[in-house]
Amino acid sequence: MTRPLNNPLDSCLKNRLIPLLILLVLVCHPTVSAQPVRLAPERNHAIQCIRIVSALERYHYLGKKLDDTLSEQIFDRYIKYLDPSRHLLTRPDLQELEKYRQKFDTDLKRGNLRSAYEIYNLHHRRAAERYAYILDLLEKPDSFLSLNSRDFLVVDGEQRPWQPSEDDLRTLWEKELIHHIITLTLDDHNTQTDVSQTLEKIYTTRQTRLSQTTTDDVFQLVMNCVTESFDPHTQYFPPRVSEDFDIHMRLSLEGIGAVLQTEYEYTKVVSLVPKGPADKSSQLMPGDKIIGVGQGETGEIKDTIGLRIDEVVKLIRGPKNTFVRLKIIPAKKSDATTIVSIMRDTVKLEEQSAQKQIKTVISGKRNYKIGIIEIPNFYIDFEAYHRGDSQYKSTTSDVKKLLFELAEENIDGLIIDLRDNGGGALKEASDLTGLFLTSGPTVQIRTKQQMTRLYDEDPEIQYTGPLLVLINRMSASASEIFAGAIKDYQRGIIVGTQSFGKGTVQELKPLGDGKLKLTSAKFYRVSGKSTQHRGVIPHILFPKVYKSEDTGESSLDGALPWDTIPQIPFQAYRSLTPLYTSLMHEFQQRSLQDPGMVYLEKRLAWTSKQERKIRLPLDINARKEQRIMDQQTEIEIENEYLTALGKDPIRTLEDQEPVLNRYKEILLQQAEKIMADMILLTRQQGYAW
């Protein structure tokens, strides 16, 4: 969780950096370049570096000092970020760079970033060489490599050895190119010429992106290698990322409301935010390509072809009630351009707000109305909250309204769906818990200096009926506070898989024109248990869609350890053990015959087998044969499920529904059935919530 200044908040999960939203901008390609350049730190970077190091040593929960040990960790992390696939740096390169391994501590304390930029410039040069080498191969028809090699490519970069020479690097680049050619050929059944042209576009775009790397980009990367060496949730936000974080928390921005992504040299519209300015104007459509942006109704239109997507976003965003003009290539008329003018306004990101639905489920020959509230994250508009605006946007206020609407529908039971909820505001996790309890402590927070406890002091309960909380491996931080409190108070049943295991608190500290999201505390459940590493374990376990070893706090380098503190006095409801034991038995028996659960188990087992493949043959015939076998297996699993549901079988995988969506729906249906059983059992036993 994250706290802006003195306000507890939950940080988003590591590697879930807020998208560049105009928007919720989706970036497809990394920042990459055509010609080698030498980037150097600027004076403001040195000043900001000293501030960051000082703040880390002074305020971080662990009280670490930047020393030789941390310097080595920063070095290793930096190399891993720059070359995760081990296809740019050689073993001799690393031996040469070893001289910097124990220099980061002394250099960074002085604001000296020269070593870090020297390392980056070597990476940059090698990346440029790689793109140029591959493009050179693609431009020469006679240089095409054999697609019937007996060799293999290790696709997992961490499983590869570092290459002993630059010649070996080029051999690896050739293998990667063969792999891409085979993949594209089998995917799209393209001719060699089509494949070559597609790859040329891809690598030319990557060249361009690399050439657009700025010294600010390198500084942000270096600083985050420093911060994440303290712990994986401590991060440096430059101004742009800081703005996106604020948008993510308040679920609103001023712009036009379009989701964008990079497609080669173009910025493409992926979708429109419902009821946003672009949507209401009916002038912009998904698939349109933006090739120019002008300010106001008469301002010059700036060419955006090849421009970084964050720069395009910066041009399109702006104060409400101002116009922005976009020069576009319409999706339905790609041989012409047109200019559209859209007035900016406040864009409400309602699809990221809490949402409700009602399902009717049968149990014991009776129909039960089950309310479901899905909460994507724990959000709050802190600016409005601090202004004293009683109508400020927040998770708790939205859920409170939804509970009132569900009460009018006379629901029999309630499911709170926290799957894939990465956290958010700590205050909201505590306040939301209070909607389901009379009063009492909700969470304990320990800083370096003191212990703090948050309480629900309002005796009013918004919902008093049967409650089920649905979680998965990506339910983190604030989600775990809520689920943990419901479990400790025995207020409801927790269903799903082990949660993420993020039990740390972050606060936002302004640093110059950026911000430092810094781990300053750990939180504990009222029972004294930490969720750090271990997360919340459900009463009833579902199959794992996410692999525990690849996701969750325990998979992150440098994560804080698990521990416990004394339990705080609280009044739990009566024991749920007999109830969830009965529910678990019913669920297990039902799962043996349930088409969805049988499908899920088979599908996950097959996926796990596929993920264990770390080497792929560079023989197109062998790959084609394996792909046909894999597709046949997938189709068989799919059709077995469809037949059990009385639906028509599919012929190709193109006819298949998105797998992850199906997983989520199957498990939600299981939660609904468990809730129906819960309603029936509690009524039979006269259980009063």
Order of alpha helices (4+ residues) and beta strands (2+ residues): beta-alpha-alpha-alpha-alpha-alpha-beta-alpha-alpha-alpha-beta-alpha-beta-beta-beta-alpha-beta-beta-alpha-beta-beta-beta-beta-beta-alpha-alpha-beta-alpha-beta-beta-beta-alpha-beta-beta-beta-beta-alpha-alpha-beta-alpha-alpha
